[in-house]
Amino acid sequence: MKKKTKKFGNKVAGNSKKQNQEGSSYGYMQLPKGIGVFKEEPGGTCLLDILPYEVSDKRHPDRDDSLEIAVQGELWYKRPFKIHRQVGVNNEAIVCPTSIGRKSIISEYRTKRMNEGAPKDETDGYKQSKRNLYIVVPKELKGFKQDYEEKPHIWNISQAMFQKLLNEEVAENEDYGIFPDLEEGLSLRIRWASKTIGKSKPFAEASRIDFEERDEPYDESILKTVPDLDKVLIVLSADEIERMFFELEDEPETKDKTKDPEEEEKPAPKKRKKAEPKAEKEKEDPPFDPDGDECVACEGTGTNSKGRECRICEGTGVKPEEKEKEPEKEKETTPKKSSDSECPKGHEWATDCEEYPDDCDDCDLWDKCLSAKEENA
């Protein structure tokens, strides 16, 4: 019997189109198709145009609704994020999940070790490093080994090596703040100093920034071709970071590395190499010793392993029955700190969940608070 044949034209064309639209991985970035990376060079000088992009992340780190800065759907010129360096056996650099509004296992472990009195040289290794992504068009290059086409590139650089000086220049002359504008923007002529730390290779640090008029304005149509910087970063899941950081023996399941920032965090695995301490989420405090006077939950310290007030003894360090009875009035006015509908930091529930990152990043109730806020919106 003669086999039926089918035309492959549409299938092959569809597959080719998909491959053409796909980009490539570059470290912890997923580059859009046709977009390259710009890299500063120590001792060189460059003239760059920094272009804006349309913000898509409602949790953009720079978001300020009162000033209409980095609001979803509006234009902004940079994408801040944080990284952890030398993670796992391969000493990899990974994006810190706090960059997209999630908790960081590594940061929590650093806080735990600091509370345990670990040496500074150990805890410093768990620190986050601030960086920024920009969209730049290289115009002139001097002292650069690599040439770049005069078209949009993604630029990834440390906050301290560029943005710090840029902030100082704009603070001194606010008129320079127009530089990312498509029509009235300015070009930045940046001089790069060559720096070294110990025996490290020389690296570039911006030593001077001059603002110059552009040769011509950019058409608004270029916004259709520039990348969305909010979608460039590759952020590993909590499980993947857990396994990499603690070098777990169990093989991780195959998962997509890009995760929705609102995904639910899973409990940390128990099995680890080298008898590392368990990094499970805090659940319930242990029961009291019926024969002792101290609070067993916090061992009489009044605080839990995360440095927060022990919710069993309410920070007294003794069993509840050993505390002195307070007047009835004071008990009635004492707020409950363990409620799932009240902010443990004293902020407004279901309202301030994105306003106080220093308090909210480590809060166990943040997801519930955000969900409640979105339901009431």
C-alpha positions, -999 to +999 in steps of 0.1 A: +000+000+000+014+034-010+021+056+020+004+090+021+027+119+018+022+153+034+037+186+026+063+198+050+063+234+038+043+250+066+059+229+093+095+237+082+087+274+077+071+276+111+101+259+128+125+282+109+106+312+120+107+301+157+145+295+155+150+329+139+130+346+168+149+328+195+180+344+210+210+329+228+221+325+264+248+348+277+256+340+313+225+347+333+209+366+304+187+354+276+194+377+247+167+384+221+174+374+185+198+399+168+207+417+200+244+418+210+262+427+242+283+459+247+313+457+271+332+486+285+370+484+284+396+498+309+416+528+296+391+534+267+367+562+258+332+557+242+303+578+231+270+560+239+233+568+234+212+552+262+177+543+249+145+537+270+123+506+269+087+500+279+086+485+315+066+453+317+074+442+353+050+456+378+076+450+405+104+469+388+130+478+414+129+515+405+091+518+405+078+550+422+042+557+415+042+592+430+069+603+405+057+579+377+091+562+375+094+527+361+057+522+362+044+493+341+037+504+306+058+535+308+094+542+295+125+539+317+162+536+309+176+509+332+168+476+348+185+472+382+191+437+395+214+419+420+236+388+417+253+363+440+288+353+430+308+321+433+277+299+439+281+261+440+310+239+429+314+258+396+316+293+413+288+306+391+272+340+392+234+339+395+206+364+396+193+370+432+156+362+432+149+395+451+155+411+417+120+399+407+104+402+441+111+367+455+130+356+486+167+347+484+178+315+501+214+327+500+205+360+517+185+342+544+214+319+550+238+348+553+215+364+580+214+331+598+252+328+598+256+364+610+233+357+639+254+326+647+285+348+649+301+336+616+333+355+606+329+385+583+350+370+555+325+341+553+293+362+554+307+387+529+309+359+504+271+356+504+265+394+498+245+406+468+261+428+441+241+455+425+241+458+387+221+474+359+211+466+324+209+493+297+201+495+260+230+514+243+239+524+208+277+527+205+287+558+185+324+563+189+351+541+204+387+549+213+411+524+229+386+496+225+398+462+211+364+452+199+343+470+173+305+474+177+278+481+151+259+514+156+227+496+167+211+487+201+231+465+224+224+453+259+249+467+285+254+449+318+276+468+344+281+471+381+262+499+399+295+512+414+314+512+381+290+535+362+256+544+377+271+559+408+290+585+388+260+591+365+238+598+396+263+623+408+265+641+375+227+644+372+224+655+408+248+683+400+229+694+368+194+682+366+192+692+329+213+662+321+184+640+332+169+643+297+197+620+283+175+589+277+147+608+258+143+597+222+138+632+207+157+655+231+182+630+246+219+635+250+249+613+242+272+602+270+310+604+264+325+581+290+361+579+300+371+545+316+399+543+342+418+510+345+415+495+380+428+464+397+422+447+430+451+426+442+462+403+414+430+406+395+428+415+358+423+452+351+386+463+351+369+495+338+355+522+361+339+553+347+360+583+357+343+610+337+310+615+319+304+644+295+269+650+280+267+660+243+239+668+219+230+639+197+234+642+159+198+635+154+167+623+174+155+587+174+121+578+159+096+563+183+094+532+160+128+521+175+109+511+206+095+481+186+130+468+181+147+474+215+146+445+239+124+443+270+150+444+298+126+430+323+125+397+304+163+393+298+174+380+331+174+342+338+163+336+374+166+301+387+139+285+408+142+283+446+149+245+443+176+250+417+194+277+438+190+255+469+207+225+452+234+247+437+242+266+469+242+237+493+256+213+467+229+187+473+234+151+462+199+146+448+196+153+410+173+182+403+143+177+380+144+192+346+127+226+348+124+258+329+149+282+344+127+313+339+100+313+366+070+335+372+079+359+401+046+350+418+052+313+418+049+296+452+082+288+469+086+251+478+101+239+511+139+234+509+152+198+505+165+181+537+194+161+523+227+180+520+264+172+517+290+180+544+264+180+572+252+215+562+225+229+585+190+223+572+175+253+553+139+244+558+114+271+562+105+280+598+073+262+606+064+257+643+084+262+674+092+231+694+071+222+725+081+235+760+101+215+785+076+208+813+104+208+839+123+239+828+118+276+833+133+288+800+114+289+767+127+259+748+116+274+715+142+301+717+164+286+745+157+316+767+171+341+742+137+357+733+145+355+696+142+328+669+169+316+645+162+345+622+167+371+649+130+379+652+110+379+684+100+344+695+063+341+690+059+315+717+073+335+747+068+369+729+104+378+735+106+372+772+127+341+771+106+322+796+076+299+794+042+316+791+032+304+826+063+319+841+056+354+829+042+379+852+005+385+846+000+419+831-031+441+838-061+431+817-061+465+799-025+461+786-033+426+774-063+439+754-043+466+737-013+443+728-016+436+690-014+399+679+018+394+660+011+360+645-021+368+626-022+360+589-041+392+582-019+417+600+016+430+590+042+418+615+063+449+607+035+473+616+027+484+580-008+484+565-019+449+555-027+443+518-016+479+510+021+484+517+034+450+505+055+466+478+065+498+495+090+486+521+115+461+504+138+459+534+109+446+556+089+427+529+118+407+513+121+385+544+084+385+555+068+350+555+033+366+549+043+387+519+027+364+493-006+364+512-004+402+517+002+408+479-027+384+470-050+403+493-039+436+478-046+424+442-080+410+452-090+444+466-077+463+436 
